[in-house]
Amino acid sequence: MSAKLIEGTRIAQQLQARLRERLARSLAPAGLVPGLAVVLVGENPASKIYVSRKVKACGEVGIRSSLIELPDSTSESQLLDHIARLNADSAVHGILVQLPLPKQISVAKVQHAIRPDKDVDGFHPQNVGALVTGEPSLQPCTPLGCLKLLEEESIAIEGKHAVIVGRSNIVGKPMALLLLQRSATVTVCHSKTRDLAAMTRQADILVAAVGIPRLITGAMLKSGAAVLDVGINRLPDGKLCGDVDFDSAKEVAGLITPVPGGVGPMTIAMLLHNTVLAATRLSALAAP
């Protein structure tokens, strides 16, 4: 029996429709139009595609977006100057600098430069610290999207064993923290993990975010597991695949996300969510 497909595209569309309704019903009448500034440095084709999708999604829900395109030759100080201006702009509630960046620019410096309350990627150390301690913060979009998929599919998290394959600052580590906050027992695996299959076969919830095409096979899964595939890998023939071998995994898993159309659309939906959240918080602070 094949696993149930977790349709990230459909769920993201539903979440965005709810967000659009909320903006039209409560924020717009109050004169609040959330604003997102997206900064793109260089000519990376994949980055251009991602940015265009984000800008389009903003327009669909009623978020005002601005795109700042800078050349590959942009210096670190020039980019930091742009960020400083956006930090000071009261019409901008969220700032996103698209990764990767040219080699002359420190990603860490850029992430530190963005105001934490406008950091809709959730990468600023202050937001990361708040995530660790369980305080309110802007949370990383992809892990938050994974969590929303589990919630929308009514997949129980409390008391379950969640195994995450990958320990990146963008997905693996924050995913572990979000699941811990919801009382899962969490195991984080990585390139040095011994007998990976022995770990993954214990997972009630498996999150694959390691960047290796089709690493996780059906033989490595617990029967009935919920499998979230964060990986997006391009094969030599040009086709996309995830970190999970979908064909074998779907015969063992209970639920599984496809690639594409699984976690990816949720990342954008959570970016919109974070932008609206940032706007409402900043508006409340500015109120007399």
C-alpha positions as CSV (number, residue, x, y, z in Angstrom):
1,M,0.0,0.0,0.0
2,S,1.5,3.4,-1.1
3,A,1.9,6.2,1.4
4,K,-0.5,9.1,1.5
5,L,1.0,12.1,-0.4
6,I,1.5,15.3,1.7
7,E,0.6,17.9,-0.9
8,G,2.7,20.9,0.1
9,T,1.4,22.9,-2.9
10,R,-2.2,22.5,-1.9
11,I,-1.6,23.2,1.8
12,A,0.6,26.2,1.0
13,Q,-2.2,27.6,-1.2
14,Q,-4.7,27.1,1.6
15,L,-2.5,28.9,4.2
16,Q,-1.9,31.8,1.8
17,A,-5.6,32.1,1.2
18,R,-6.1,32.4,4.9
19,L,-3.4,35.0,5.1
20,R,-4.9,37.0,2.2
21,E,-8.3,36.9,4.0
22,R,-6.7,38.1,7.3
23,L,-4.9,41.0,5.5
24,A,-8.1,42.1,3.8
25,R,-10.3,41.7,6.9
26,S,-8.2,43.2,9.6
27,L,-4.8,44.7,8.6
28,A,-5.8,46.6,5.4
29,P,-8.7,48.5,7.1
30,A,-6.3,49.5,9.8
31,G,-4.0,51.0,7.2
32,L,-1.3,48.3,7.6
33,V,0.2,46.9,4.4
34,P,3.1,44.5,5.2
35,G,6.2,45.3,3.2
36,L,9.0,42.8,2.2
37,A,12.3,43.9,0.7
38,V,14.1,41.1,-1.2
39,V,17.8,41.7,-2.0
40,L,19.4,39.6,-4.8
41,V,23.1,39.9,-5.4
42,G,24.4,38.4,-8.7
43,E,23.0,36.4,-11.5
44,N,22.5,33.0,-10.0
45,P,19.7,31.5,-12.2
46,A,18.2,29.4,-9.4
47,S,18.2,32.4,-7.0
48,K,16.4,34.4,-9.7
49,I,13.7,31.8,-9.9
50,Y,13.2,31.5,-6.2
51,V,13.1,35.3,-5.8
52,S,10.5,35.7,-8.6
53,R,8.3,33.1,-6.9
54,K,8.5,34.9,-3.6
55,V,7.7,38.3,-5.1
56,K,4.7,36.7,-7.0
57,A,3.4,35.1,-3.8
58,C,3.6,38.5,-2.0
59,G,1.4,40.1,-4.6
60,E,-1.1,37.3,-4.4
61,V,-1.8,37.7,-0.7
62,G,-1.5,41.5,-0.5
63,I,2.0,42.0,0.8
64,R,3.9,44.9,-0.8
65,S,7.3,43.7,-2.1
66,S,10.3,45.5,-3.4
67,L,13.2,43.7,-5.2
68,I,16.7,45.2,-5.0
69,E,19.0,43.6,-7.6
70,L,22.7,44.2,-7.2
71,P,25.6,43.0,-9.4
72,D,28.0,40.2,-8.6
73,S,30.7,42.8,-8.0
74,T,28.8,44.3,-5.0
75,S,31.1,44.7,-2.0
76,E,30.3,43.6,1.5
77,S,30.1,47.2,2.7
78,Q,27.8,48.2,-0.2
79,L,25.4,45.4,0.7
80,L,25.5,46.3,4.4
81,D,24.7,49.9,3.5
82,H,21.6,48.7,1.6
83,I,20.6,46.6,4.7
84,A,21.1,49.6,7.0
85,R,18.7,51.7,4.8
86,L,16.1,48.9,4.8
87,N,16.5,48.6,8.6
88,A,15.6,52.3,9.0
89,D,12.7,52.2,6.5
90,S,9.4,52.1,8.4
91,A,7.5,50.8,5.3
92,V,9.8,47.7,5.2
93,H,8.7,45.1,7.8
94,G,10.7,42.2,6.5
95,I,14.2,41.9,4.9
96,L,15.4,38.9,3.0
97,V,18.8,38.6,1.4
98,Q,18.8,35.7,-1.0
99,L,21.5,33.1,-0.6
100,P,24.0,32.2,-1.9
101,L,26.1,35.4,-1.9
102,P,29.2,36.1,-3.9
103,K,32.4,35.0,-2.2
104,Q,33.5,38.5,-1.2
105,I,30.5,38.8,1.1
106,S,30.3,37.2,4.6
107,V,26.9,35.5,5.0
108,A,27.3,35.8,8.8
109,K,27.9,39.5,8.7
110,V,24.8,40.0,6.5
111,Q,22.7,37.9,8.9
112,H,24.0,39.9,11.9
113,A,23.2,43.2,10.1
114,I,19.5,42.6,9.5
115,R,17.3,43.9,12.4
116,P,16.1,40.8,14.3
117,D,12.5,42.1,14.2
118,K,12.7,42.3,10.4
119,D,14.7,39.1,9.9
120,V,11.9,37.1,8.2
121,D,14.4,34.3,7.4
122,G,14.9,33.7,11.1
123,F,18.7,33.5,10.8
124,H,19.8,36.4,13.1
125,P,21.6,35.1,16.2
126,Q,19.0,36.8,18.4
127,N,16.2,34.9,16.7
128,V,18.2,31.6,16.9
129,G,18.7,32.2,20.6
130,A,15.0,32.8,21.1
131,L,14.2,29.6,19.3
132,V,16.6,27.7,21.6
133,T,15.0,29.2,24.8
134,G,11.4,28.9,23.4
135,E,10.7,32.7,23.4
136,P,8.7,34.4,20.6
137,S,10.8,35.0,17.5
138,L,10.8,34.9,13.8
139,Q,11.6,31.3,12.9
140,P,13.3,29.8,9.9
141,C,10.9,29.3,7.0
142,T,11.7,25.8,5.9
143,P,11.6,24.1,9.3
144,L,8.5,26.1,10.2
145,G,6.9,24.9,6.9
146,C,7.7,21.3,7.8
147,L,6.0,21.8,11.2
148,K,2.9,23.3,9.5
149,L,2.7,20.3,7.2
150,L,2.6,17.9,10.1
151,E,0.0,20.1,11.9
152,E,-2.2,20.4,8.8
153,E,-2.1,16.6,8.2
154,S,-2.9,16.1,11.9
155,I,0.2,14.1,12.5
156,A,0.9,13.7,16.2
157,I,4.2,15.0,17.3
158,E,4.1,14.8,21.1
159,G,6.0,11.7,22.4
160,K,7.0,10.6,18.8
161,H,10.5,9.8,17.8
162,A,11.7,12.3,15.1
163,V,14.9,11.7,13.2
164,I,16.5,14.5,11.3
165,V,19.1,13.7,8.7
166,G,21.2,16.9,8.3
167,R,22.5,19.4,10.8
168,S,22.5,22.7,8.9
169,N,21.8,26.0,10.5
170,I,19.0,26.6,7.9
171,V,17.1,23.4,8.4
172,G,18.5,20.6,10.6
173,K,19.2,22.4,13.8
174,P,16.1,24.6,13.9
175,M,13.9,21.7,12.9
176,A,15.2,19.8,15.9
177,L,14.4,22.7,18.2
178,L,10.9,23.1,16.8
179,L,10.1,19.4,17.3
180,L,11.6,19.5,20.8
181,Q,9.3,22.4,21.7
182,R,6.4,20.1,20.7
183,S,7.6,17.3,22.9
184,A,9.0,15.0,20.3
185,T,12.1,12.9,21.1
186,V,14.6,14.1,18.6
187,T,17.7,12.4,17.0
188,V,19.9,14.4,14.7
189,C,22.0,12.5,12.2
190,H,24.8,13.7,9.9
191,S,27.7,12.6,7.8
192,K,29.6,11.1,10.8
193,T,26.6,9.1,12.0
194,R,27.3,5.4,12.3
195,D,24.7,3.0,10.8
196,L,22.4,5.7,9.5
197,A,19.8,3.1,8.5
198,A,19.5,1.9,12.1
199,M,18.7,5.4,13.2
200,T,16.2,6.2,10.4
201,R,14.3,3.0,11.0
202,Q,13.4,4.2,14.4
203,A,11.7,7.4,13.1
204,D,8.0,8.0,13.5
205,I,8.8,11.3,11.7
206,L,11.7,11.5,9.4
207,V,13.0,14.9,8.0
208,A,15.6,14.5,5.3
209,A,17.7,17.6,4.7
210,V,21.2,16.5,3.8
211,G,21.5,17.4,0.1
212,I,22.3,13.9,-1.2
213,P,20.1,12.6,-3.9
214,R,17.9,9.6,-2.9
215,L,20.0,8.8,0.1
216,I,17.0,7.6,2.2
217,T,15.5,4.4,0.7
218,G,12.4,2.5,1.7
219,A,14.6,-0.1,3.4
220,M,15.7,2.6,5.8
221,L,12.2,3.6,7.0
222,K,9.9,2.4,9.7
223,S,6.6,1.2,8.4
224,G,4.0,4.0,8.5
225,A,6.5,6.8,9.2
226,A,5.8,10.4,8.1
227,V,8.6,11.4,5.7
228,L,9.4,15.0,4.9
229,D,11.9,15.5,2.1
230,V,13.5,18.9,2.2
231,G,16.2,18.0,-0.4
232,I,16.1,19.5,-3.9
233,N,18.8,18.0,-6.1
234,R,19.2,18.2,-9.8
235,L,20.2,15.0,-11.6
236,P,22.4,14.8,-14.6
237,D,19.3,14.4,-16.9
238,G,18.0,17.7,-15.5
239,K,15.3,16.2,-13.4
240,L,14.7,17.2,-9.7
241,C,14.7,14.7,-6.9
242,G,14.9,14.8,-3.1
243,D,17.0,13.3,-0.5
244,V,14.5,10.4,-0.3
245,D,14.2,7.7,-2.9
246,F,10.5,8.4,-3.4
247,D,9.6,5.2,-5.3
248,S,10.9,2.8,-2.7
249,A,10.0,5.0,0.3
250,K,6.3,5.4,-0.7
251,E,5.8,1.7,-0.3
252,V,6.9,1.8,3.4
253,A,6.0,5.2,4.7
254,G,2.6,6.2,5.9
255,L,2.8,9.8,4.6
256,I,5.4,11.4,2.3
257,T,6.1,14.7,0.6
258,P,7.0,14.8,-3.1
259,V,9.8,16.7,-4.7
260,P,9.0,19.1,-6.1
261,G,5.6,20.2,-4.7
262,G,6.2,19.2,-1.0
263,V,8.2,21.3,1.4
264,G,9.3,24.0,-1.2
265,P,5.9,25.8,-1.5
266,M,5.6,25.8,2.3
267,T,8.9,27.7,2.7
268,I,7.4,30.5,0.7
269,A,4.1,30.4,2.6
270,M,6.1,30.7,5.8
271,L,8.0,33.7,4.5
272,L,4.7,35.4,3.9
273,H,3.6,34.4,7.4
274,N,6.7,35.8,8.9
275,T,6.4,39.1,7.0
276,V,2.9,39.6,8.3
277,L,3.9,38.6,11.8
278,A,6.8,41.1,11.7
279,A,4.5,43.8,10.4
280,T,2.0,43.4,13.1
281,R,4.7,43.4,15.8
282,L,6.4,46.4,14.5
283,S,3.1,48.2,14.1
284,A,2.2,47.5,17.7
285,L,5.5,48.9,18.8
286,A,5.0,52.1,16.8
287,A,1.4,52.6,18.1
288,P,1.1,55.6,20.5
